Amino acid sequence: MSRVERSSSIIVLPLGMTIIRLMIPLKDFELHDRVIMATARYVNAPLVTEDERIHNSGIKCVW
């Protein structure tokens, strides 16, 4: 954890109401995928995944 805290390339975000609201339309995905996908939308970042369902969801993905 100390390496993560010292890293300038890692940002730890709280799970707040904004991210929870972004999870609502993702109800067909498992909870952990919903959190990751909603967070990616919140920070406008692509996900690195080969999960075809996530690629087909409209979330920006690479790989």
C-alpha positions as CSV (number, residue, x, y, z in Angstrom):
1,M,0.0,0.0,0.0
2,S,2.8,2.4,0.7
3,R,4.1,2.0,-2.9
4,V,0.6,2.8,-4.2
5,E,0.3,5.9,-1.9
6,R,3.7,7.1,-3.1
7,S,3.0,6.5,-6.8
8,S,2.3,9.6,-9.0
9,S,0.7,7.4,-11.6
10,I,-2.0,5.8,-9.4
11,I,-5.0,7.6,-8.2
12,V,-7.2,6.0,-5.5
13,L,-10.8,7.3,-5.7
14,P,-13.5,6.9,-3.1
15,L,-16.7,5.0,-4.1
16,G,-19.0,8.0,-3.9
17,M,-22.6,8.6,-5.1
18,T,-21.5,9.8,-8.5
19,I,-19.8,6.5,-9.3
20,I,-22.7,4.6,-7.7
21,R,-25.2,6.4,-10.0
22,L,-23.0,5.5,-13.0
23,M,-23.3,1.9,-12.0
24,I,-27.1,1.8,-12.3
25,P,-27.4,1.3,-16.1
26,L,-24.8,-1.5,-15.8
27,K,-27.1,-3.8,-13.9
28,D,-26.4,-6.8,-16.2
29,F,-22.8,-7.0,-15.1
30,E,-21.3,-8.4,-11.9
31,L,-20.8,-5.9,-9.1
32,H,-17.0,-5.6,-9.3
33,D,-17.2,-5.1,-13.1
34,R,-19.9,-2.4,-12.5
35,V,-17.6,-0.5,-10.1
36,I,-14.7,-0.7,-12.5
37,M,-16.7,0.3,-15.5
38,A,-18.5,3.2,-13.7
39,T,-15.1,4.5,-12.4
40,A,-13.7,4.4,-15.9
41,R,-16.6,6.5,-17.1
42,Y,-16.2,8.9,-14.2
43,V,-12.5,9.6,-15.0
44,N,-13.0,9.3,-18.7
45,A,-10.4,6.6,-19.0
46,P,-10.4,3.4,-21.2
47,L,-10.3,0.0,-19.5
48,V,-7.7,-2.5,-20.3
49,T,-9.7,-5.7,-20.8
50,E,-10.3,-8.5,-23.2
51,D,-13.8,-9.0,-21.8
52,E,-16.0,-9.0,-24.8
53,R,-19.2,-8.1,-22.9
54,I,-17.4,-5.0,-21.5
55,H,-16.1,-4.1,-25.0
56,N,-19.7,-4.4,-26.3
57,S,-21.1,-2.2,-23.5
58,G,-20.0,1.1,-25.0
59,I,-17.3,1.6,-22.4
60,K,-14.0,2.7,-24.0
61,C,-11.6,-0.2,-23.9
62,V,-8.2,-1.1,-25.2
63,W,-6.8,-4.6,-25.9
